[in-house]
Amino acid sequence: MKRALLSTLLLSLLCFVAAAEDTPLGWANALRGRAGSPSVEADPLLSKTAASWAGALAAAGVLSHRGADGSSALDRYQRLGGTEVRVGEILGAGPGLAAVEAAWEKSPNHLPLVLKPYWTHMGWGSASGGEPAGDAIVFVVLFCQRLVDGLLIEERDGAVELRGSFLPSDARLPVLLAGIRDVAPAGWDASARQFLFRVSHAEAGYLRLGYVGGAGDLVVTNAIRSPALTSPLGTVSPEAQGRFAAPAAPP
């Protein structure tokens, strides 16, 4: 009786593990865990970006990281409201997810990117309908490094405000560049690494957010262009909307 119960429990555990790896997120985190890299979290905006690009690639019948307009994965992510500055992308096409993941694992270019220890979030999308391999399904996976928690961009008292907190513990001083001008922080809580900046609308076309680290080096965390600013102003930034909802699994 005990042996039968133990067998049932082991079978249930194996089924649970297998189910957890049925998505790119589960697959990536399983690989990262075995390699000693921290797990990544699902991000809907990355998934939205990946799904859109997968559809474009499937319709065109090609696999390419570069768009016809010269856009990169970072460009496409930022056009949808993303602001993180470190983004990575892998592409694949095949009869199904398992086959594509197996190919990624054998690739000397794809696998190291998946295992990068600095990734914190991940999104994915898929589409079919074109080549490049008969009836292949195109899969796109995106990674990013998020160094700011709770980034919020909104209009207040006639100015654009940016607030949030840096995740790295060595963030000593917040930095915001509006064009080439260094903007002084309107608020800074060093113990919580929480920052507040205020800039005029005229200066808010292109902003770079970051911090001075423990070694005195500047770390740029976010690049914020006009499309990422609140539209209409007075609400939360597009980047903040639905960032923590679970993305749909690929077909």
PyMOL commands that set and color helices and strands:
alter all, ss='L'
color gray80, all
select helices_A, chain A and resi 2-20+24-35+44-60+73-79+97-106+110-114+201-203+226-228+238-240
alter helices_A, ss='H'
color red, helices_A
select strands_A, chain A and resi 41-42+87-94+121-127+137-144+148-156+159-166+173-178+181-183+187-189+194-199+206-212+218-225
alter strands_A, ss='S'
color yellow, strands_A
deselect
rebuild
show_as cartoon
